Amino acid sequence: MVKFKKISDEKMALLLFVLCWAAYFTSYIGRLNYSSAMTAMIGEQVLSKTEAGFISMVYFFAYGIGQLTNGFLGDRFHPGKMIFTGLAVAAGANFLMGMTNSFVMMTVIWGINGYAQAMIWPPIIRIFAEMLEEKQKMKYCVNIVSSQVVGTLAAYLLAAAVMWLAGWRSVFGAAALCLAVMALVWLRGFHKVEKFSMEHGKEAPAAGQKAAGQMQASFSRVLAVSGLILVIFPVVIHGMLKDGVTSWVPTYISETFLTSPSLSILVTTVLPVINLTGAYAAQTVYSKCRKREVETAAVFFAAATAALAGLRLAGDLSIILTAVLFAVITASMMAVNTIFVNLLPLRFEKTGRVSTVSGFLNAMAYLGTAVSTFTIGVMVERFGWSVTIDTWVALTAAALILCLLKRKKVFRIPA
């Protein structure tokens, strides 16, 4: 297993953060372009709603499985090489996606894209844990959330512009180009950071070694002892809301207010702008809750439940009100994501399982995303939007109740 040294130089630590930020930012361009193009693909009858939802489900299942397997691999293999491979394969998948009309081929290609993109996040969290000093970890683990927000905004804006100019196929071509360029930038940039780390960094114990000769803690022990099992349901529901529901926002707006696909995408761009507030609100509430992850999550599940209830009661009255309610929902879930997927895994650095825990929790989140993206399409076709939103309210309220019941939970880190 590759061993890194701690980087104390502020400029080099910042370069490392910028590289990781840019890599994750670019990954969003190569994943959300599908939800942006989906409305036009349905409109042109390339795909039915059920088929479109199925492809999205396959992506998120592949991404979730990839988060789990690559989480384990990220604690064993070179994280820099894993990130490069993920970016490069995702570029190829996006290029091919724009070249086919086949539902089957689209399903396979987008599944490959999902697995490839899952090679990016767990290694990033490991890199932060092992290469950054304590004062930098918390700051950068919160600040990197902005890459998701800005990446989402860029994905929607780029997709809207490219679709308007050249149609939905070019949306995938543009993403492929962005990913390929980022892969080359990452390869060169991380090599520079790693070389500096080896030559000038501070010695640190290898991940999973509290003392010489001790082995990396088994994940089964980490899972059994720490209490991570208790947060699986809230994590799944947050994934359902954070990405599954977001994938259908342009379609909901287009069908509810009879807007064009490109306009519905532009309206949706308000979401990532407000989502960033969720990440920093999470940091503030986390401190006030004495760094209790479950109690912090309960605050934001309460906000999401209220906003979903508002969407059910008044979501068809105003396109602006609808956008604001969706923004509250997704910003709240961005806060939950920051707590559970970014910050909680850092507790496991001494067990050598930072990448594994982050990958596992992300996998559970994307299990919720995968199921919801498909079932939303089926439910909307069969029962309409009202019943679908009622289901969202019930599930989110259930996650809130569980978090309230377990709000005092303190995670135990196995020795």
Summary of the structure (lengths in Angstrom):
residues: 415
radius of gyration: 20.5
end to end distance: 20.6
largest distance: 64.9
contacts: 1601
relative contact order: 0.16
helix: 82%
strand: 1%
